[in-house]
Amino acid sequence: MTTEIRDTVILGTGCAGLTAAIYTARAGLKPLVLEGQQPGGQLSITSLVENFPGWPEGVQGPDLIENMRKQAARFGAEYRMAQLVSADLTANPIHLQTSAGEILTRTLIVASGASARWLGLPSEKALVGHGVSSCATCDGFFFRGKEIAVVGGGDSAMEEALFLTRFASKITLLHRREAFRASKIMLERVNADPKIVLRPNTVVEEVLGVEENAVRGLKLRDVRTGEISELAVSGLFLGIGHEPNAKVFAGKIDLDTDGYIKTQNNVFTTHEGAVVPGVFACGDVQDRRYRQAITAAGTGCMAALEAEKFIVEQPS
């Protein structure tokens, strides 16, 4: 592939990246959107989305992504199956080395998202979207009046469990160690809630219900005794954190201790505290707090507007 110079390159095709693609394409920037490892982002493995505005009956996650993709393409966005290998953000234009060759770009919008941490079980993977979830805010509503389980021992797991008490009749909080590593105040809140049962020293060996395509229980193992048991639940939520897809930028832009991109005013990236010209971040790769489709779309819009403004203000 010959080296090319683009007005803007967008990393990622989740809600943030595709919203950025819609806005930059409508602005005439002809964005090049790199698909990355998981085209469509986390919504591509989400079933029904009921909290995205404009869909009163809800919409399937893959359908929402496909509609956004077509919308951006209609205005001139170009898609390419490629992953970023390295980047020189100090060059003008910015130099990107991808799995499909070198690309030069005047602006870069990083919308590479964050990947939920999973247990790595085949049965878990088979039931994602069918009772297995990594987002209580997204899927808790579907478990009203049901018994469910949450895996994790930190604040993320505690927050998931407490949120799910709004819907579930009982929540079993599973942790592989004896001591939970959550903050004292979060542990106090969980212990005070009659709907939540703590079960330490326990790991999930298998998610039951693959044949039925719906979670019906968990096979558990006591790490002290090796005893195997089953827990009847209708859902399993993972509260073991997310991994931001930003490692390629380590040392080039500022990341926090967990690897999320630090931003000023939501989208401006920095290096050693100074704004990196022409490089913007949006969506879950820089959002450790909300991680919602609508907030990702919002920051995608912001990043696109800033990229357009940056190009307009550059000397011709």
LINLIN-V589838 format. One line per field, one symbol per residue. ss: DSSP state (H for helix, E for strand, - for the rest). psi: psi as a letter, one per 30 degrees, with the letter a starting at -180 (. if undefined). A space follows every 10 residues. Layout:
ss->???
psi->???
//
This chain:
ss->---EEEEEEE E---HHHHHH HHHHHH---- -EEE------ HHHHH--EE- --------EE HHHHHHHHHH HHHH---EEE ---EEEEE-- ---EEEEE-- EEEEEEEEEE ---EEE---- -HHHHH-E-- -EE--HHHHH HHH---EEEE E---HHHHHH HHHH-----E EEEE------ ---HHHHHHH HH---EEEE- -EEEEEEE-- ------EEEE EE-----EEE E---EEEE-- -EEE--HHHE --E-E----- E-EE---EEE E--EEEEEEE E-HHH----- --HHHHHHHH HHHHHHHHHH HHH---
psi->klklklekkk jkhaeeeeee eeeeefggfi kkjkeaeikf afffgkckjf gkkfifglkk eeeeeeeeee eeeeggkkkk jlkkelkjff ljlkkkjlfg akkkkelkjj hfakkkklfg keeeefgkfh fklgjeeefe efgkglklkk klgaeeeeee eeefffelfk kjjkkflekk glleeeeeee ffjffkkkil hklkekkkge efhkkflkkl kjfefgkklk kjlflkkkhg lljkigefgk felklafggk kklkhefkll jhfkkjkgkl klaffgjfee hleeeeeefe eeeeeeeeee eefkk.
//
